[in-house]
């Protein structure tokens, strides 16, 4: 089997994600007062607590607890009032005290979910999804838990490939990250395709950016994802043997790593082989997964309650006080854009799914509801296309909300056409001029005078007898040719909507 489509004819993938997010918004680490920073010189932000020195005692960061409760509320989790920290024992050089402080069976946040808009193609691979009234597909992705733990240090393999130890001359350890507050979200095995996994990760990232608990930088490692994937025959209920994938540090790597592993497992099964429970490393340069180690079980970690940390008893008052900081979330924003501004679900979802785009949209919109559709179109097409091509964010570009708002006003009032809006936008980038100035100085204003359009249309009809006859014979599509001729005659400045309407009126008189 060489493609996902071939695999999915016989097998169903079962995917669960473990998403680690550093709480970069906090000033200090999880159990000590060391600075929480990933940009300082190596091993500068360390102390006896995060280095695991004998006799050093941890003190929990209250703001970190607020952040994880906020994350739980934003992902529809039950907030557990009673939980505690455990010690997870393992002997890796990046954890100097030889155990990690984490949570046990009961985490701060349990039993949540996110609803995921699934593309039609991905939905076809599911056996458990229904079509919504608007034609979309929604998958209900369960969240098992979100627990709090401390991050490990960072191993720098000198001379290796893709940051791996294989081929390295030696390894160095930076303990600055050791003890950084980290939350881990574990999904239920409810995802079925690499595309769904990518979309879930993107949605969660936007939620965490919206509630401002992390910068969620996958490039810098403050948001990281491990994937668990197994295959079973379509229609089967029992899970297959799973493998865990590491090093999927971008949306593309997450998608590509899962795709490769699904196809690899299918080929193993088709050849009569056996899939082993193991941890595998994704190598982007070679586009393959390789074995790192056989998978540990919970017993291997010898988890037990941390004797240095008292159990937590969160009060209703504490949880309610955190709830007050919960902002409007992307799904709520999407629904508001549809209800208040009449945006399509697709446009509303794209805008609301990016904190930067939605903030820019609302700044440009102000109280001018009438330009909302034109504004959304310009931001999602012209502006987004320019930013993607240049590799810029909105804040890094020289395009202001004021200028985009003015361009949307010109478009929504039919003073310029969509093609002219594209031309004006290009000039705005090159010359840093406001749209109205560009339109006035260059004579780009759209012709919407009814009398002038009628004369223009009559001239086109007179010069196109063959096409006129085709229209009269019932060929409605030929109207496109006639509109094109009228636009050409107007040097691109005629109002295409008015031209189309006037052409039909004049043709129907014949």
N, C-alpha and C positions, 0 to 999 in steps of 0.2 A: 504494500500500500504506500503510495507516494504523496497523497494529498489528504487534507482533512475531510473533504467531501467523500472520498472513497472510504475513509475510516468510519464516518458517521452513517454510512449505509448499513453497517453491521454492528458497530459499537456505539455506546454512549459514554461520554467522558463525565467523570464526577470530580469536580474541582472545589477545593476550599483554600482560602487565603489566610495567611498570618501577616498582618500589617503592623510594622513597628514605627512609631512616630515619636521623635524626640520633642519634648516640650521646650522649644527654643525661646518661647516668649518669657520664660522665667529667668530671673537674674542669677539664681544659685542652683547648685546641684540638688539631688533628691534627699540625701541624708547628711549633708554637710554644708558649710557656708562658702565653699569654693565657687569661683565665678563659673557660670554656665556659658562657655564660649568655645566655638570650634575653630576660631580664626587666630587665636593667640599662639605664640611659639610653643613647641612641644614640651610637655611635662611641666608647664608653668602653673596650671590651675590644679594643684594636687595638695592633699593634706593627709594626716594619719588615718582619717576615716575612709576616704575613697581609695587609699592605698592598702587598706586592710591591716594596719599596724596593730600589734597586740595591745589590748586595753582600750582602743578607740571605740567610742559608742556612737551609733547613728541617731540622728534627730530628724524626723520626717518634715518635709517641706509642705506646709499647709496649703500654699497656693497650687502645688502640684495636685493635691487632692481635689481642690476646686476645679482644676482643669479637666481631670478625668471624669468628674461628675457632669461637667458641662458637655463633654464629648458623649457621655452616655445618654443624656437628655436629648442631644441633637440626633442620635441614632436610634431613638425609640426603645432604649434599654430600661429595664427595671433597675433602680438604684438600691443596692443592698445596704442596709443600715449596719449590719454586723459582718465584718470581714477582718482578715489579719494577714500579716506578711509572713512569708516562709523563706527558708533558705534552700536554694537549688544548687546542689553541689556538683561542680565539675572542675577539672584541672587543666585549664587552658591558660597560656601565659598572658592573655589579655585581661584576665580577672585575677588580680594579685592576691586576693584573700581566699581564692579557691572555692568561693561560692558566690552566687548572685542572689540579692534580695528581690523576691518576686511575690506573687500571691498564690494561694493554694486553691482548693476546690471552689471556694466562694470568692469572687472578685467584686470590686466596687460596682461594676456594671454587668448585668446578666440579661440574657433573653431579649435581644433587640432585633431590629430588622431595617432594611432599606428596600424600597421599591425601585426597580431598575427598568428603564425604558429599553427594550431589547429590539434591535433592528430586525426587519422581516427575515433576512437571510439567516441570522443567528436563531431566530425563533423557530424556524423550520427544523432545526436540529433538536428541538425540545419535544418531549412527549407530555409535558405537564404545564402547558401555558395556554391561556385563552385570549382571544382577540377582543380588545376593548371596543366600545361603541364608535370611537373616533378612528378606528382602524389600527391603532397602535397595540403593542404587546408589552405587558408588564410582568416582570418576574419578581417574586417575593423572596428576597435573599435574607435568610436568617443570620443573626449575629449571636454566636454562642456566648461571648463574653468580651469585655475590655478590662484588662488588668494592668496594674501598675508594677513597674519594676525599674531597676537601675540598669543603665547601659554598660557595656564592657568597653575596655580600651580599644585602641586601633592598632592593628598589626600592619606595618609597612614592609612588604617583601621587596627587597632591593635586588633588581636584576631578573625578577620573575616575569611571567607573561599574564596579562589581564589581572594583575594584582594577586596572582596565585603563588603559592610557595614553591611549586615545581619550577626548577631552573633558577631559583633565587640564590644569590651568593650568601646572603644573610638576611635576618629579619630584625626590625627595630620596633619598639612598642611606645606608643604615645598614650599616656594615661589621662590626658586632659578630658577625654570622653568618658572615662570610668566614673560611674556614679551619676551621670547625667539622667534626669528624670525622663522615663520612657513609658509610653503606653502601648500595649499590644492588643490589637483587635483580631479576634479569631472568628471567621465566618463558619456557618454550617456548610456542609458539602452540597450547596444548592446551585452552584455555577456549572454550566454545561459546555461552554465554548471559551476559547482564548479571548474572543471579542467581548464577551460578557465580563470576564475577569478584568480586562482593561477598562471597560466602562465603569465597573464598580469602584476600581481604584481611583479613577478620575473623579467620580462623584464624591467619594469619601474625602479626597484631597480638598475639593472645593468646600465641603462642609467644615473641615478643620481650619481652612483659611478664613472662612466666614466667621467662625467663633474665635479666631485669633489665638489659638493655643500653640501654633507652630508655623514656621515658614515653609514646612512641607517640601523642602528642597531634596529631590531625589538625587540630583547631581552631587550634593554635599553629604548625602547619607542621612539627613534628618528624617526622611521617610523611606522605609525599605519594605520590601515584600518578599515573602517566601510562599511558594505555591505547593499544595498537595494535590496530586492528580492520580486517578486510577481509571481503568476501563472496565466496562461490563457489557454483555450482550444487550442490544436494544430490547427493552421490555423486561429485563431481569431486575430483581429487587436487591440482591446481594451485591455488596461492593467488591471490587477487585482489590488486588494488592496495590498500595499506593507508594509513590516515590515523592520525596520532598525536593523542590528546586530552590537553590540559593542563587544570589547575585543577579536578581532581576531588578536592576536599579533604574529602570525607565519604563514608561508605558510600552514602548516598542519591545524592549527586552522581555517584559512580562508576557506579552502576546506571543512573541517568537519562541521564547523558551517553552511555554506550554504547548504550542503547536508542534514543536519538534518532539517533545516528550510523548505527546499523544500518539504521534505517528510511529515513534520508536517502539512504544509498548505494543501497539497494534501489530507491528511486524514481528516482534518477539512471540506474541501469542499465535499469529498465523503460521509461524514456523515450528509450532509445537513446544516452544520454550516457556520459561517461567519468569515472571516479573518479580524482582526481589524488593523488599522494603528497605530502602536506602536513601541517603541524602546525595543529591547530585548537584554539580556546579554547572551553571550555564556559561558557555564561552561564546560571547557575541562575535568575536573575530573568526571563529571556526564554525559558528552556527550549529553547535552541538552541546549536549550535556555529557558530563563525565562523572564517574563515581568519586565521591569524597570519602564517605564512610558508611557503614551499615547504620541504620536508624536506631537511635537510643529509644528506650521506653521510659515511662515516668519512674519506674522502679530504679533505673540506672542513676537517677539524679538524687535519690535518697532525700526527698522533700520532707521537711519537718518545720514546725512553727519557729520563727526566729525568737529566741529567748530575750533578745535585747529590745524588742519592739512590742508594745502593748497592743491588744486587739482594738479595732476601730468600732465605735458606736456613733454613727452619723445620725444627727437629730433631724426631724422634719423641718425645723427652722433653718438648719444649715442647707439642706437640699433646696428649700424654697428660696433662700437667699441667692443660691447659685442660679436657679431658674430665672431669676430676674435679669441676668446678664445674657440670656439666650436671645440672639438677634433673629431677624427674619432669615429663614433658611432658603437655599436655592429652590426647592420644590414650591414653597410658599410664594416666593418671588415670581416664579414662572406662572403660577395660577393667577397672581395679581396682574401681571402683564397681559395675560389673555383677557381677563375680565375688565380691566380698566382701560386698556389701550387697543383691544381688538387684534393683538398680534396672533399670528399662527402659533400652534403648539411648538413647531420646530424652531421658529425664530425666538420665541419666548424661552424655550429650553436652552438654546445656545447662549443667549444673553445672560440668563439667570445662572447658568452653569459656570460662569467665570466672574469672580468677584470684581476683577479689574474692569471687565467689559460692562457689567451691570452698573457699577459706580459711575463710569464714564457716560453711559446711556442716560442715567438719571440726572447727572449734572448738565448734560447737553439739553435734555428735555425740559427741565424746569417745570413750568405750569402750562407748557404749550402741547397739550394732549393731541392736537390735530396733526402734529408732525411725527407722531410716534412711529407709524409704519415706515415712513420714508427714512426716518432716523435709524431705525433698526436695520433697514436694508443697506444703508450706507456703511454703518459700523460693521455689519457681518460680512459684507462683500468688499467694498472699496478699501475701508480701513484695515480690515483683517488681512486682506490679500497683500496690502503694502507692508504691514508689520511682519507677516510670515516670510515674505521675500527678503526683507532686510534683517530678519532675526532680532526684531525689537519688541519691547513691550510698549503699551500705550504711554506709560510715564516717560519712557526713553525717547519717544518720538516728539517732533515739534508741532504735531497737530493738536490744536486746542479744542476743548468742548465747545467754546463759543463759535469757532469757525465751522465745525461739523453741524452745529445747530442751525447756523445761517444757511449752509448748503441744503439741509433738510427742508428748511422753510421754502427755499427756491424750488425745490423738487415737488413738494407737496402742494404748492400753489400753482403748479403747471407753468411757472415762469421759465423753467428749463426742463428738458426731457431727461430720462435716465441715462441716455448716451452722453448728453451734455454734462450731466452731473459727474460722470466718470472723467470726462475731459477736464472739467473744472477742478476736480480733486487732484488730478495729475499736475496741474499748474500750481495748485496750492502747495504741493510738496516741493516743487522746483523753485518757486519764487516767494513763498511765504506771504502770500496775499490773501485777503479775505475774499470769500466767494462772490459777494455782491459786487465788489470792485472789479474782479476778473470778468464777470458777466457784462457789466456796463462798459468797461474799457475795450473789450474785445467784440462787442456786439453779438454776444452769444445768447441773447434772450430769445426764448421760444416764441414763435408766431402763433398766437391763439385768437387772432381777429377772425371772426366768422366770415365776414365779407371777403377778406383776402384769401382765406382757405377755399371758399366756394370757387373763386376765380381760378385758383391753382388746380383744383380738382377738375373743373370743366376742361382746362387745357390738357390735362393728362388723359381724360376720357377721349377727347378729340384725337389724340395722337396714338390711341391704343384700340383700334376697332376690333382686332382679332380677340383681344382679351375681354373686351366688353361683351362680345358675342358669346364667349365661353361662360361668362357670368350669367348672361341671360338664359343660357342653356342648362344652368343649374350647377355649374362649377364654382362653388362658394370659395374654394381655396385660392382662386385666382386673385381674390381681393388683396392678398399679400403682395403680389407683384405690383398691383396698382398703387398700393400704399408706398411701396419702395420707390416707385417712379415719382410720386408726389414728394416724398422726403428728399429725393435727389434734386428735384426741381427747386425745392425750398432751401437747398444747400444745408440740409440737416437741421434747420431751425423751425420747421413746421411742427405743430403739436400732433403727434401721431394718433392720439385718441380722437382728436377732433377731425383729423384727416380721414381716419377709418369710418367714423360716423357719417361725415359729409359725403364720402364716396358712395356709401350704401344708399344714402338718401337720393343722390343724383342718379345713380344707376337704376334705382327702382322707379324713377320717373320715366325712363326710356321705354 
